[in-house]
């Protein structure tokens, strides 16, 4: 069997569907849709050199990769990629072929330090280490069954606090951009990157086809957006938190709990059956919020790093 690695055909929606299905089979803890995949490719800055790759055998997509440069980091020469192979199509050389393609692409554009996420499982970790990578930080995937879970009761908003869906900012989402910018800067990471401008954020985040503005919730303190929880949905009963955060001046008041709990209650009322989220292993406050909401850790990823010679 010959494995061929090629770029996703962005003009072919069926190819994007195959990419998303393959990713879902390998990593069901995230939302994957053809529209989301194509949107990400279309709205990534050219300097990132982003590519979506597929490994194909006998006309069947058996593995996928996403790869890009950390183009806006103060530390030049960094690149990131993720490779996942359909578990039922493993051990056919697709993973190695995809890793090689990602490494060659990044090296050709000046990357000397490569980061890659792999599942925290013996076979996945051994694969990364055989290719010269060493383990760094870890992150968790969490899941909540909204058909069975008992969500915490909806809390009344404290004095001076108002809850609104993100849809209320359709005329001017700039306050949410400012909030997202500040909270994202404080997320734990071993890869420092710069901040997107408003137009880039509006195209990539606000106009994302999976962003559900009615289920995304914002807490305003005296009229100022102070905390939010952005929700993605796939139209198939699945929901994922894209970002939850609180501005620095308003932390410690339980506003992240307030917005995310309200979002989940709205999601369940709208017929959503499964809620997904993810947390860096060092993000204790959000892990505590998600535990309070009833989420359970279902898998862990480890970020591996390799310095090119």
N, C-alpha and C positions, 0 to 999 in steps of 0.2 A: 504494500500500500504506500503510495507516494503522498506526502503531505506538502501542500502548497500554501505559502503565506502570502497574502495580498491585502491591499487596502479595502476597507469597506466601500462599496459602490454607493456613494451618497445620493446619486440620482435614482437609485433603485430601492423603493420602499420595502420590497420583499426581502432584499438583502439586509436591510436594517432590522426587519422583523426576525430574520434568522440570527443576526448578531444578538439581539435582545433575548431571544429564547435560549441561546447557548449560554449567555451570561446568567440567566435565571436558573438554569439547570445546575450550573457550577456554584452559584452564589445566590440562593433564594432569599437572603436576608436584606436585600436592597430592591428598590423598584427599578425595573428595566422596561423601557418602551422604545419602539422604533422612533417615535416623535422626539422623545427626550434625547436619544442618542444623536439624532441628526441635528437637533437644536444645539447641543453642546459643541459639535464640530463646527457648525456655522457661526457660532458666536464666541469662539475662543480667539484671542488676538493672534495674528499671524506670527508674531515673535515667539509664541509658545511652540510652534512647529508640531502641533498636535496631530496625531494620527490614530485612527481606529483600525485595527488589523484583525483579520480572520485567518484561522488555520483550516484549510479545506482538504478533505480526503474523499475521493470518488464523488465529488460534487456536494458533499455534506459538510456543513460548518461544525467542526468538533472542538474549536477553541477560539478564544478572542483575546485581544490585548488593547489597552489604551495607553498611550505614551505621549509625554510632552516635556518640554523644557520649563524649568522654573524661571521664566523670562524676566520677572519683575523683582527678583531677590537681590539684596545688596551683596550677597555672595554669589559670584558668577560660577557657571560651570556645573549647575545642578540639574538633574533630570529625574523624572518619576515615571513609573509604569506599573501596570497591573496585568498579570497574565492568568487566565483561568481556562481550564480545559473541562469539557463535559465529563463528569465522573465515569460515565459508561463508555467513554472513548479514550480513557487514559492509556498510557504506556504505548503510544503509537508514534511518539516523537514530536507531537504538536507543541507541547510546552517548551521543549528545548528550541525548536524552530522559532517560536514566537519570542522567547527571551533573546535569542541571537539577533533577530530583526530589530527589536527594541534597542538593544545595546548598540548595534551598528548605526541606527538612526540618530541616537543621542550623541554618540561619539563623533559622528560626522558634523554635528552642529555645536561641537565644543564642550560637551558635557564630560566631566571627569569624576563626578560623584553621583552615583545612581542609587535611587531609593525604589524599593518594590515591596508591596504588601503581599503576604501569603497567609493562608489559613494556619492557625496554630494547631497543626496536626503533624504527627511524626513524618509522614511521607512528604508533605508540603515543605516542612522545615528542612528535611534532608535534601530535597531538590534544590532549595535556595543555597544551602551550604555547599553542595557539590559544584555550584556555579560561581563560588567565590564570594558569597554574600555573608555578612555577619548580622546577628539580630540586634535590633535597637528597641524602639518603643512598641507598645501594643495598644490595641483598641478593641472594644467589645461591640457586638451586634446584640440588640435586645428586641424582644417581641412581646406584644400584648394581644391576647385573644379577646376582641371586643364582644364576641358572642357569649362569653362566659365570665369575663372579669367583672368585678364590682369596682367601678371607679369611685374615688373619693367624692363625696357630695360636692356639688357646686358651691363655692364659697362666695359670700357677698363681697363685693369690692369694698375695700377700706375707704374711709372718707377721703375725698379728693381724687380717687382713682376711678377711671371709667374704662370699661372693656368695649372694644370695637373690632369687628372683622376687618381684615386688611382691605377688603373690597371698598371700604369707606375712604381709602386713600387713592382711588383710581384716578382722580383728577390731578393729584400731585403726590406721587410716592416718595418724594425727596426726603421727608422726615424718616421714612423707613430705611432709605439708603444710608442716612447718617447713623441710625441705630445699628444697622447691620455692620457698617464699617467699624464702629467702635467695639462691638462685641466680638466680631471675628478676629480682631487684633489681639484679643486676650485668650484665644483658644490655644491649648497646649499643642505644640508641634516641634518637630526637629528640623523643619524646613521653613526658613523665614522667607516670606514673600511680601511684595508690596501691596498697595491698595488699589482697587479698581476705581476708575472715575465713574461719574454718575451714568453717562451714556452706556458704558460697558456693563455696569451693574443692571441698568434698566433692561438691556437686551438679553443678558444671560440669566438674570434672576427674576426680575419682575414679569418679563414676557415668557418665562419658561412654560412650555405647554402643560406640565404636570402641576404647576403651582395652583393650588385651590385657594383663592382669595377669600371665599366665604368661610372656609374652615380655619384659615390662618387668623390668629388673634393677636391684638395689640392692647397693651395696658398703657393708658395715658394718665400721668400725674399732673393735675392742674392744667390739663390740656396738652401736655408735652409727652410724646411717645417715650416711654421709659423701659418697656420690655415687650417682647414679642415671641411668637412661636409660629414659624412658617411651615405649612403643610403641603406635601405633594400627594396626589392621588393618581391611580392608574386607570380609573374607570371600571375596574374589575373587583371592587370591594377592598382594595388594599390602600393603605395610607402610610406615609413615611414623613418623619420630621426632617425638614431640610435645615432648620436652624432654630434654636431657642436661645435667647440671651437677654440680659438686662444691662442697661447703661450703668457705668461705674457709680454714678451719684445716687443710684436708686437700689443698689444691691442690699441684701439682707432683710428685705421687706416681704419676701415670699411672692414676688411678682412673676417669676418664671413659673412657679407652681400654678399660679392663678391663670396665666394665659394658656399653658399647655393643658391643664385640666379642662378648661372651657373649650379648647379646640377638640379634645377627645370626646367630650360630651356631644358637641355638634356633629362630629364625625359619625358617632354611633347612631345618632338620630337620623343621619343622612343615609344610613344603610351600610357604612363601612364595617367590615368584619375583622380586619387584621391591621394592627398598627405596628410599625417598625421604627426603630431609631438606632443611633450608634453613639458611642462615647469613647473618647480617648481614655486609656487606662488611668491617666493622672488627673482626670477631671472629676474629682470627688463630689463637688456640689451638684453637678448634673446627674451623676450616678445615683446620688441620694434622692433627687427629685423623681427620677424614673422609677426607682425602687418604691417610693411612696405611691406612685401612680399604678403600680402593679406589674411593670415590665420585668421580664426575666431575661438574663443573659443566655443566648442560644448558640453563640459561637464567638471566637476571638480571632483577630488577625494580628500578625506580627509584622512590623516594618523592618525590612532588611536593607542594608546599605553596602555598597561596594565602591571602592576607590579604583578608578582605572589607572593603570601604570603610566 
